[in-house]
């Protein structure tokens, strides 16, 4: 059985940056806090916890620092509360996400009504929405676009890991309903490259594995993309989820990983596949 690994599988720039900041802070301070998981991969978070990372649920739990901001960012209110407490802040927000936060704030202050295309329960989306200062809505599907949407001064922003097909569908309906709209392509270029590569790989194999945390939006998106062309696509978190039964009749297997998937985990899955 041949196993093919996608070239861009694993940690993206934003995740590498957040982890580098966390590792440096842990060496310097011994104990560091984060509001929510630093990245969406529980295995990596567990490794950081062993080194001194403490994951908190909210800013109200913070009594000392330093606090590292998760790669997805936090809400504007939470960030300001940390400042008021005088806590040392290490900003691990992905630079691409930070850019969208600034755009949301700038546009809303200029009088634009912001339509944010993304998953409303995702940390990144919650953070971006908070910077729009109330003049915004989140839309996950074109069916959610309200009839009473203003006809002018609409600005469309996108969660960085969204799939372009869904974005185009929503924008198509917006174009029909409004007279004036500014569209900002805030999709992460690296995430788009990964999705395209995963799609092409899935077309060539009999079986596809996408490694990543179940909470990872970009990993789930790659799974969706791969399933369009390869029904035998599986979202796994580790090698222990692979059984010989899954590999029946497969002569060629594709393997990729989400932006929060460490290289050593991809290697472990590869070794599991080649051993069966």
N, C-alpha and C positions, 0 to 999 in steps of 0.2 A: 504493500500500500504506500502510495506517495503522499507526503504531507507538504503542503505549500503554505508558507507564512507570508502574510502581507508585509510589504516593505515598511510601511508607516505604522505598524501596530504598536500600541503601548503609549507611554507617557507623552503628552503634548507639552509645548513650551510653557503654558500657564501652570500646569500641574508641576512640572519640573521646578519652576520658579518658586511656587508655594512650598514645596517640599524642601528645597534648598534653604529657604528662609527659616522654615521650622527646625531643620537639623542644626542650623547655625545658632538659632536662639536657644535650643535645648542644650547645646554644648556650653553656651555662655551663661544661661540662667538656671539650668537644671530642671526647672518646671515652667511650662508655658500653657496658657489656656486658649481655647478656641470656642467660638459660639457656633455650635453645630459642627459636623465633621469637616475637616480641612479639605478633603476631596471625597468623592463618592466611591470609595473602595474600602470596605471594612477590614480587610486583611492588612492593608497599609496603615490604617488608623490604629489597629491593634499593635502593630510594630512600634508606632510612634508613642503609644500609651506606655509601652514598656520602657521607653526612654524618658518619660516624664510629661507627655502631653495629657492635659485634662480637658475633656470635651464637655462643655456646659450647654444647657438648653436655651438660656437667655442671658441678656446683659445684666438682669437683676441679680443673677447668681455671682457676678464678678465682684470680688472684694480686693483682689490684688492682681498685678500683672506679671509679666507682659501678656498681652492678648494678641494672637495672630489671627487676622481676618481670613476666613476661608476663601478658597479660589473662586467660588461663585459670588463672593461679596455678601454684605449684610445690608439691612435697610439703613436709610439715612438717619432715622431716629435712633437706631441702635448705635450707630457710629458716633453720633453727637452725644449720646448718653455716656459712652466710654470716655469721651473727651472731658465731659463735665466731672467725671469721677477722678480725672487726673491719671488715668491708667496709661501705661506705655503701650502704644499700638504699633504692631508690625503688620503692614498692609500686604496680605498675600493675595488680594483680589487679582484675577487675571487681567492684564492690561486691556485686552479686547472687551471684557465685560465693563471695566472701568470707563472705557470710551462711551459705551452705550448709556451708562448711568449719567455721564456728563451731558450727553445729547438730550436725554429725557428732561433733565433739569433746565437746560438752555432753551429748548423748544417750548416747554410749558410756560416759562417766564416770558417768552415772546408772544404768548397768546395762542399757541397751537394746542389742539386737543390731540393727545398722543394715543394712538392705537398700537398696543404692544402685542405682537403675534408670538405666542408661546404657551407654555404650561403654567397655569396660574399658581399651582402649588409648589413649583420649583423655586429653590432659594434664589437663583439668579434673577428670575422674573419678579419675585417679591421685592428684591433689592432695587431693580431698575424702576419698577412701578412707584416705589416710595420717593424717588428723585423727581418724578413728574409732578409732585406736590398737589395731587388730587385731580388734575386735569387729564385723566387717562383711564383707559379700560384695557383689560387683557382679553384677547380673542384666541381661542384654541381651534376654532372651526369657522368657516364662512357662515354657518347656521347661527352663530352667536353674535353676528354683527347686528346691533340694534337699529330699528327703523328710524328712531329719533336722532340718529347721529348728525352732528352739524354738517352742513353742506360745504363749508369752507374752512380753511386753516386746519387741516388734518395732517398729522405727521405720523407715518408708519415706521415703527422700529421692530426689530426681530430678535428673539432669543437666539444667542449665538450658535446653538447646536441644532436648530430646526432644520427640517428637510426642505429643500427648495420647492418641491412639488406642492406641498401644503401651503407654503408662503404665496406662491403664484396663484393658487386657487382663491385664497382669501383676498389678495390684492385685486384679482379680477372682479370680485363682487364690490369691493370698495370703489373701484374706478367707475362702476355703474351708478353708484349712489351719491358720490360727492363731486363737487365742481372744482375744488382746489385741494390737492394732496401732495405732500412731500414724502418721498419714499427713501429711506436710508437702508442700504444693504449692510446690515450689521452682522451678517452670518460670518462665522469664523472660517477663514480660508483653509486652515489645517483640517478642520472637521469636515469640510466639503470634499477635500482631497481624499480623506480617509473613507468617506462614504462611497465616492466614485471607485476607489481602488477595491473596496470590499465588494461592490456590485460586480465589477469585472471578474474578480476572483470567483465569486459565487456562481457565475455563469460557466466556469470551466471545471468545476468539481462536482462530485457526487454527494458531498456532505460538507456542511459549513459550520464551524464553531466560532462564536464571537465571545471573547472572554471579557468580563467586566462586572462591576457591582450592579445589583438589581435596581439600585437607586440612580444609576448613571444615565442621564438623559442621552448623551452622545452614543453610549453603548446600545441603548434601546433603539435609537434611530438607525444604527447600523444593522441591527437585527431586522428591523422593518424593511430596510432597503434590500437586504440579502434574500429575505423571504419572497420578494416579488419575483425572483428568478430561480430560487432554490428552496423548495418546500422543506427540505431536510436541513433547516438552519436551526441551530440551538444556541441559546444564551446561557452560558455557564460561568460560574465564579471560580472554579478550580478543577484540577485534573480528576479529583475523586468523583465527579459527576459523569465521567465518561465510562460507559460499560461496553463490553464486547458486542452486546446486542445492537447498540447504536451504530456500530461500524459494519454491520452485515451488508454485504454486496458492494461496499464502498471501495473503489480502487484509487480514488483521488480525493483527498480531504483538504479543505481550505481552513486557514486559521488566521484570525485577526483579534485585536484587542482594543478596548475603549481607551480614551485619553487618560484614564486613571488606573490603567492596568500596568503593573510593574513588569519589566523585562524578564525577571526571574520566574514569574508566574507563567508567562508565555512559554518559556523554556520547559517548565515542569509539565505543561499540557502537551507540548511537542514530544517530550520524552515518554509520556504516558501513551500517546497515540502510536508512536513507533515501537513501543514494547508490546502492544496488544496484537 
